[in-house]
Amino acid sequence: MQWKPSPNFNERALPVSMLVLHYTGMKDAASAIERMTSEEAGVSAHYCIDEDGTIVQMVREEDRAWHAGKSYWCEITDVNSASIGIELVNPGHEWGYRPFPQAQIEALVPLVSEIVQLYGIEPCHVVGHSDIAPARKEDPGELFPWETLAKLGLAMPRPDKAHVDPGWADANFLLALNRYGYDVTDAPAAIRAFERRFRPDRITGEPDGQLRAILLALLLERGPEAASA
């Protein structure tokens, strides 16, 4: 692991309860790291993982990195204070989005495991940037292998038994989506973010029976009261 300190951090106002995954959305790792360590840019992350698996740390975990921007998750609006941010080098949708290399994911998994165990982060709070800022962000995107983390208990899996459509009206679906954690102010954007996370093969921005069944199954894991939309 390399240490390249960023000046872009301050004190946390909340304990760590989340981990947020991003892609850099820039042409290469050098450009991304240069930006995140530039005082003028005003952005940073705790870690950046190159496509070859090299890990660069830029902000100490005890400090508040500036990776989330305006965001929301489970009623938390200061996500930067409550989270660890990890950037994965990938050109993103703007520069030629592509699958994440195996070496990169192999470096990510133990880092996520260590962070999750250290801070007691629940799988439902290991999220993507698009989950916490659906109207602004698409990363890490539909190609990110969430199931790799889920199989190790490090993130929520897509439910295997999501076969029951609760038949919620659209307004009730959004209520349930907000209960799960999302900001639903921009409803289509929130739904697309949920699809990227749990149904990446079909992204429509509109609720349907399959999405309702997936969301119901996820909420039922937290207890029947959470699923009563």
N, C-alpha and C positions, 0 to 999 in steps of 0.2 A: 504494500500500500504506500502510495506517495502522499506527501503533505505539501499542498500549495495553498497557503492561507488566503482567504478572501477578507477584505475589509467590510464586507456587507453583512453585518449581523448586529444583534443587540440582545438584551436580556429577555428571557422568557417571562410571560405573565401567567402561564398555565403549565401544569405537569404534562409530560409526554404521554399521549394516549393514542396516537395515530402514526402511520407511516404512509407517505405519499410517493408514488412512483411517477416519473416523468420521462419523456424523451427530450433530447436537447433541441431537436428541430433546426439544426444547423449543419453546414456542409461537412464538418469534421470535428474531431475531439479538440484539437488545438483551438479552433475558433470558439467553441463552447466554453472551454476552461478560461480562455482569455477574457471572455465576457463576464463570466461569473466571478472572476478575481479583479475586475475593473471597478474602481470606486464610482466612476462615471455611470456605469451601467445600472448600478443599484440593485442587482439581483445576485443570488447565490444559492447553493444547496450544500447539504452536509457532505454528500458524496457524488462523484461522477464515475461511471463505469464505462470504459472504452469497449469497442467491439472485440478486442483481443483479450478482454478480461482484466485489464489493468484498472485498479481502483485508485482514484485520487480523492483525498479528503480535503475539503476547503474550509469547513466550519466545524468546531467542536460540537459534539452532540448536546452538551449542556447549554449551548447558546442557540439563539433563535435565528435561523437562516431565513433568507427572503426568497422563497421558492414558490409559494402558493398564490400570492397576489390576493385579489378580492375573491373570497371563497367561503364555503359553508359546508359543514357536515355534522349531522346530528345536533343541530342547534349551536354548534361552535362556529363562530365567525372569525376568530383569530386563529386560523388553522396553522399559521407559521409558529405560533407559540406552543401549540399542542402536538406538533409533528416533527418527525425526521424526514428530510427530503432527499431522495435519491434520483439522480439524473442518469439516464441510459443514452449513450451516444447513438443517435439514429437521425438521419436527415429529416424524418417526419413527412407529413403529407405535402408540405410545401416543396421539399427538395428531393423527393423520391423515396417515399416510405417503403421499407423493406423489413423482412423478418429479422428478429433479434438473433444474432449468432449464438451457437451453443456455448462458446467460451464465455460470452458475456453473461448468459443466464447461470452458468456454473459458478461464476464469481458472485453473482447477485444472491443466489440462494443462501449460502452461509452467512452473508452479511445481514440479510433479512432475518434469518433465524436468530442470530445473535441479538439483534435489536429488539425483536418481538419478545424474546425471553427476558432480556434485561429490563424492559419497561412494562411487561405484562400486557402487551397490545393484543386485543382480540382480533381474530381473523376478519371480522366485518369492518374493522377500522384500518385494514391494509387496503388502500384505495389508489386509484389513478387520479391524475390531475383533472381529467374530464369529469370524474365523479364529484369533485369538490367545486368545480367551476364549469358546469356544462354549457353555459351560454358563451364561454370564451375559448375553451380548450378541447382538444381531441386526443391528447396523449394520456397514456402511452399507446392508445389506439387498439384497433381490432386484431392486430397481429401479435399483440403481447400474449405470451403463454401463461395466462393466469392459472391454468390447470396444473402446471408444474409446481407452483407454490401451494395450490389447494391440496394436492395429493400429500403434501408434507405437513398439512395443518397450518400453513402460514397465510392463507387467504381463503375467502369463502369459495367453495366449489359451486358450479352450476348444479342445482338440485337434481338428483337422479329420478326422484319420484314426483316431478312437477306435472301431474296428470289431471289435477282437478282445477277447472276454471271456475273461480268464485262468481263470475258474471257481474263484476263490479261495473257500475257506470263509469264513464271517463273521469268524472270528478272524484269518485271514490278511489279509482286507481291512483290518481295523483296524490290523494290523501295518504294512501298506503305507501307510495313511493317516498313521500316526505317523511313518513314514519320510519322508513328504512334508513333514511339519512340525507336524501337529496334535496337541494333547493329546486322547487318546481315552479319558480316564478316564470321562467321560460319553459313551458310544458314540453314542446317538441324537443328542445335541446336536452332536457332532463331525461326524456324517454330514450333518445339516441344514446346518451351516456350509459344508461342502464343496459341498452342493447349491446353496446360495445363491450361491456363487462360480462354480460351473461348470455347474449345471443349474437356473437360477432359475425355470424354468417348472413344475417339479414337485419339491416338497419333501416328502419322506416320512419321513426319519430312518432308512431301512432300505436296506441295500446291495442292489443288483440288477445285472444284467448290464451295463447302460449305464454305471452308476457305476464298476463294476470296469474297464470298457474305458477310460473317461476317465482314471481314476487310473493305470492301466498306461501309457497313452500319455504322461502327464505324467512319470512316473518314468523311462520309457525315454529321455526327453530328457536325463536326467542320467547315463545309461549303463546297460547291462544289469544290472550288479550291484545298482543301486538298485531294480530292478523284481522282484528275486527274492524274492517273499514266500512 
